[in-house]
């Protein structure tokens, strides 16, 4: 057994104390918990690099799914149009954490809940 299993910190997959299926289930749950920081689906938008441009990020199922720049006035775009136009951008754990921390610092982030 490894040191962690001997200290009973680990469930002991290496020593056969849990089945591979039980271990895999725990790993999947841990991965989901680490990557899915958001509990609601939403769009976040803010002004882009130019006056007629906005940057949007879509969060669906707890993680970033799309992101990019769209040219138009924020007030004239509805969420369905934005979602259709945004390119796929599968966020990583780090992308999700960066967005999480950024949104926490914003006084009034422009968020549209889906």
N, C-alpha and C positions, 0 to 999 in steps of 0.2 A: 504494500500500500504506500501511496505517496504521503508526504508529511501532512498535508491538509486533511487527508482522510483519517490519518492516525489521530489528529487533533480534533476530529469530528467537525471540521469547518466545511468539509465537502461531503457530498452524499456517497462517495466511494465508487464511482463508475469504474475506476481503474482496478479495483479489487473485487468487482462483481456484486457489490452491495445494491446496485440498482441496474436495471436492464438498459440496454442501448436505447430503447424506445423512451424510457423515462428520462434518460439523460438528454436525448434530442428534444424532447418536449420542454425541458427546463431551458435549454439553450435558445430555442425559438421564442419562448416567453421573455427571456432576458433581452434578446435582440429587438423584439417588438417594443419593449419598455424603453430601451435606450434610444430607438429611432423615432418613436411616435410621441413627440412632446406636446402635440396639440390635440385637444379633444373635440374640436369643431372644425368643419370644413369652411374655408374662407379664402377671399382674394385680398391681397394687400397691394396697394398702389401708391406710388409717389411720383413727383415730377422727375422727368428724365433728363437727358443731357441737353435737349433743346426745348424751346418754349412750347412746341406743339407735340411733345412726346411724354409718355408716361411709362414707368417701369412697373410691371405687375408680377406677383408671385402667387401661384395657386397652391393651397394646402388642402389635400384631400386624403381622408383615411389616416390622418395624423402625421403626414409627411409631405414635403414639397413634391409636387408632381409636374408643375409647369412654371415657366418664368421667361420674361423677355420684355423688350420695348415695343410699345404700340404707339403709333402716331394718331392722335385724336384728342378731343377735349374729354377729360375724365367724366364730366357730367353728362355727356351724350352717349356713352357706352354703357350697355347693360351687362350684367354678369354673364349671361349666356354667350354674348358676342365675344367678350373678353376670353372666356374659356375656350371658345372655338378657335380664336385667333392665336392664342399663346402656344408657342412651341413646347413640346415635351421637355422637361428638365427634371429627371429623376434625382431628387435631393439625396445627399448622403447624410450620415449622422452629423457630420461637421456643419453642413449647410443648414440643417434644421436647428442646430444649437446657435449658429450665427444669427439666423432670423429670430429665434426666440429672444436672444440677448438684445438684439437691435430693437425689437418691438417693445421690450420692457423699458427701454430708455426713451421712447417716443412719448411726448405728452398727449398727442391725439393722432394716433396712426389711422390712416384711411383704410378701414377694413370693411369688407362686404361679406357677411356670413351667408353661406350657401345652404 
